[in-house]
Amino acid sequence: MADIVKMPKLGFDMAEGTLVRWVKLEGEPVRKGDILAEIETDKATVEVESALEGVVLRHLVEQAAVVPVGTPIAMIGAPGEKIEEAPKPESRDKRPESAPQTVFQPTAAQPHPNPTGRVIASPLARRLAREKGLQLEKIAGSGPGGRIIRKDIEAFEAPAGAVDQPVQAFRASSTGAKSIPVSKLRAAIARRMVESKQQVPHFYLTHTYRVDDLLDLRKKINELLPEEEKISLNDMVIKAVALTLRDFPNLNAFFGEHEIHHHEAIHIGSAVGLDGGLMTVVVKDADQKSLRVIAREMKEMAARARSGKVKPEDIEGSTFSISNLGMYDVENFAAIINPPEAAILAVGSAKAQPAVNDEGEVVVEWLMKATLSVDHRVSDGVEAARFMQALAKNLETPLRLVL
């Protein structure tokens, strides 16, 4: 009997995806681990591997179709197997490059109010309405039972005067302004960061680290490695943070409604700069990997991110994040927590500066500032300060990173 392939959930907040391209065509054999399709999410274009083995019997979704998570998209079975009845997707949105978005429904439906008087809307429709500042009560739903769906939000025109007067005045008086469409990645970043700042009570601590020995060790290691395998300062920070988190489970956690959930594994997310924004790639089990392995994985994932061909495992599952702007000569900054994580570390530049050593002498030392942003529902200032002190042991005695 043929197996059904469904639109995968490639992020905890992913509601739908665009099937950009079928890599395996109908009739072609497919093995476990083969790239089946390319799917675009809010964050990236992801190459999705097949978990099944056999022959692609039928594509249930066309290329460029936008479908909800969990929607059947293909059938895989034995060679020559006949298909009695293929499941039909709930809905498909197709986005041609040169035409406005067209929404396809299994059956024609006209907008109509819900007979119970209660607002019924899909999670995606609620999110879009919130982003656009629309009231669901004023929107007619075309879905089953009057359910408000995506196309209803996109087709709804806000009543006159709904835009704030200051915004209207700015638009009217602005000359020579250039409007740039918001990319899916930028829109996702905007949504996530607004939610984080509104819903997560942040507090911040900054610590200055002496990194002379860290830089010396990096230099010695890199002298033994070919150019393509050299270790960055960020790779060393990832390992140091991962080792430190072993003793601070509250910072390797997330806040639930009635409990705090501690992660068993330590997966470090590290922000990678792209043309359209930032993407976090994830080093899994970073506390158990060598610096050389961390460096290799980071290079490979960053390259895939910048080429728009990340793998699902590249960007999912982080339990703690690092944002490093040291390479841009930034001395110090504070980062916004990446939900549902409990903390994020912002790392600045390592700079040679005058300092007073333990003997009271003024010397030149390499100093690096880092700021920890913490969810106050999960931890407090004392615990966070202890984490920053413990991190100093791993950064300032860097042989710990290679033992």
ZIMO-V824829 format. One record per pair of residues at least 24 apart in sequence whose C-alpha atoms are under 7 Angstrom apart, sorted by the first residue. I is the first residue (numbers start at 1). J is the second residue. D is the distance in whole Angstrom. If there is no record, write none. Layout:
# ZIMO-V824829
i:I j:J d:D
i:I j:J d:D
This chain:
# ZIMO-V824829
i:1 j:77 d:7
i:2 j:75 d:6
i:2 j:76 d:6
i:2 j:77 d:4
i:3 j:75 d:6
i:3 j:76 d:5
i:3 j:77 d:6
i:4 j:72 d:6
i:4 j:74 d:6
i:4 j:75 d:5
i:4 j:76 d:7
i:5 j:72 d:6
i:5 j:73 d:6
i:5 j:74 d:5
i:5 j:75 d:6
i:6 j:70 d:5
i:6 j:71 d:5
i:6 j:72 d:4
i:6 j:73 d:5
i:7 j:69 d:5
i:7 j:70 d:5
i:7 j:71 d:5
i:7 j:72 d:6
i:7 j:73 d:6
i:8 j:69 d:6
i:8 j:70 d:6
i:9 j:69 d:6
i:10 j:312 d:6
i:11 j:316 d:6
i:15 j:68 d:6
i:15 j:69 d:6
i:15 j:124 d:6
i:16 j:66 d:7
i:16 j:67 d:5
i:16 j:68 d:4
i:16 j:69 d:5
i:17 j:41 d:5
i:17 j:66 d:6
i:17 j:67 d:6
i:17 j:68 d:6
i:17 j:69 d:7
i:18 j:64 d:6
i:18 j:65 d:6
i:18 j:66 d:4
i:18 j:67 d:7
i:19 j:63 d:5
i:19 j:64 d:5
i:19 j:65 d:6
i:19 j:66 d:6
i:20 j:63 d:5
i:20 j:64 d:5
i:21 j:63 d:5
i:22 j:63 d:7
i:25 j:56 d:7
i:26 j:56 d:5
i:26 j:57 d:6
i:26 j:58 d:6
i:26 j:59 d:7
i:27 j:55 d:6
i:27 j:56 d:5
i:27 j:57 d:6
i:28 j:55 d:6
i:28 j:56 d:6
i:29 j:54 d:6
i:29 j:55 d:4
i:29 j:56 d:6
i:30 j:54 d:5
i:30 j:55 d:6
i:30 j:56 d:7
i:42 j:184 d:5
i:42 j:185 d:5
i:42 j:188 d:6
i:43 j:184 d:7
i:43 j:185 d:5
i:43 j:188 d:7
i:44 j:308 d:6
i:44 j:310 d:7
i:45 j:308 d:5
i:45 j:309 d:6
i:45 j:310 d:7
i:46 j:309 d:6
i:46 j:310 d:5
i:46 j:311 d:5
i:46 j:312 d:6
i:47 j:309 d:6
i:47 j:310 d:7
i:47 j:311 d:5
i:48 j:311 d:7
i:48 j:312 d:7
i:54 j:78 d:5
i:54 j:79 d:7
i:55 j:79 d:6
i:64 j:94 d:6
i:64 j:95 d:6
i:65 j:92 d:6
i:65 j:93 d:5
i:65 j:94 d:4
i:65 j:95 d:7
i:66 j:92 d:5
i:66 j:93 d:5
i:66 j:94 d:6
i:67 j:91 d:6
i:67 j:92 d:5
i:67 j:93 d:7
i:103 j:151 d:7
i:109 j:142 d:6
i:110 j:142 d:6
i:111 j:140 d:6
i:111 j:141 d:5
i:111 j:142 d:4
i:112 j:140 d:6
i:112 j:141 d:6
i:112 j:142 d:6
i:112 j:146 d:6
i:113 j:140 d:6
i:113 j:141 d:6
i:113 j:146 d:5
i:114 j:145 d:6
i:114 j:146 d:4
i:120 j:147 d:5
i:120 j:148 d:6
i:121 j:147 d:5
i:121 j:148 d:4
i:121 j:149 d:6
i:122 j:148 d:6
i:122 j:149 d:6
i:124 j:150 d:7
i:125 j:149 d:5
i:125 j:150 d:5
i:125 j:153 d:6
i:128 j:153 d:7
i:129 j:153 d:6
i:185 j:276 d:7
i:185 j:277 d:7
i:186 j:276 d:6
i:186 j:277 d:6
i:193 j:336 d:7
i:196 j:337 d:6
i:196 j:339 d:6
i:200 j:375 d:6
i:201 j:375 d:6
i:201 j:376 d:6
i:202 j:373 d:6
i:202 j:374 d:5
i:202 j:375 d:5
i:202 j:376 d:6
i:203 j:373 d:6
i:203 j:374 d:5
i:203 j:375 d:7
i:203 j:376 d:7
i:204 j:371 d:7
i:204 j:372 d:6
i:204 j:373 d:5
i:204 j:374 d:6
i:205 j:371 d:5
i:205 j:372 d:5
i:205 j:373 d:7
i:206 j:369 d:7
i:206 j:370 d:6
i:206 j:371 d:4
i:206 j:372 d:6
i:207 j:369 d:6
i:207 j:370 d:6
i:207 j:371 d:6
i:207 j:388 d:7
i:208 j:367 d:6
i:208 j:368 d:6
i:208 j:369 d:4
i:208 j:370 d:7
i:209 j:367 d:6
i:209 j:368 d:5
i:209 j:369 d:6
i:209 j:392 d:6
i:210 j:365 d:7
i:210 j:366 d:6
i:210 j:367 d:5
i:210 j:368 d:7
i:210 j:396 d:6
i:211 j:366 d:6
i:211 j:367 d:6
i:211 j:368 d:7
i:211 j:395 d:7
i:211 j:396 d:6
i:212 j:365 d:7
i:212 j:366 d:5
i:213 j:396 d:6
i:213 j:397 d:7
i:213 j:398 d:7
i:214 j:395 d:6
i:214 j:396 d:6
i:214 j:398 d:5
i:229 j:296 d:6
i:231 j:292 d:7
i:231 j:295 d:6
i:235 j:291 d:7
i:235 j:294 d:6
i:235 j:295 d:6
i:236 j:291 d:7
i:238 j:268 d:7
i:239 j:286 d:6
i:239 j:287 d:6
i:239 j:291 d:7
i:239 j:401 d:7
i:240 j:391 d:7
i:240 j:394 d:5
i:240 j:395 d:6
i:240 j:401 d:6
i:241 j:391 d:6
i:242 j:266 d:6
i:242 j:268 d:7
i:242 j:286 d:6
i:242 j:287 d:5
i:243 j:287 d:5
i:244 j:390 d:6
i:244 j:391 d:6
i:248 j:387 d:7
i:250 j:378 d:6
i:250 j:379 d:6
i:251 j:342 d:6
i:251 j:343 d:6
i:252 j:319 d:6
i:252 j:320 d:6
i:252 j:342 d:7
i:253 j:319 d:7
i:253 j:341 d:6
i:253 j:342 d:6
i:254 j:340 d:6
i:254 j:341 d:5
i:254 j:342 d:5
i:255 j:377 d:7
i:255 j:378 d:6
i:260 j:378 d:7
i:266 j:319 d:6
i:267 j:317 d:7
i:267 j:318 d:5
i:267 j:319 d:5
i:267 j:320 d:7
i:268 j:318 d:5
i:268 j:319 d:6
i:268 j:320 d:5
i:268 j:321 d:6
i:269 j:318 d:5
i:269 j:320 d:6
i:269 j:321 d:4
i:269 j:322 d:6
i:270 j:321 d:6
i:270 j:322 d:5
i:270 j:323 d:6
i:271 j:322 d:7
i:271 j:323 d:5
i:272 j:302 d:6
i:274 j:306 d:6
i:280 j:315 d:6
i:281 j:314 d:5
i:281 j:315 d:5
i:282 j:314 d:6
i:282 j:315 d:6
i:282 j:316 d:7
i:282 j:318 d:6
i:290 j:402 d:7
i:320 j:344 d:6
i:321 j:345 d:6
i:322 j:346 d:6
i:323 j:347 d:6
i:324 j:348 d:6
i:325 j:349 d:7
i:326 j:350 d:7
i:331 j:369 d:7
i:332 j:369 d:6
i:332 j:370 d:7
i:333 j:371 d:7
i:334 j:371 d:6
i:334 j:373 d:7
i:335 j:373 d:7
i:336 j:373 d:7
i:337 j:373 d:7
i:342 j:374 d:6
i:342 j:375 d:5
i:342 j:378 d:7
i:343 j:372 d:7
i:343 j:373 d:5
i:343 j:374 d:4
i:343 j:375 d:6
i:344 j:372 d:6
i:344 j:373 d:5
i:344 j:374 d:7
i:345 j:370 d:7
i:345 j:371 d:6
i:345 j:372 d:5
i:345 j:373 d:6
i:346 j:370 d:5
i:346 j:371 d:5
i:346 j:372 d:6
i:347 j:371 d:7
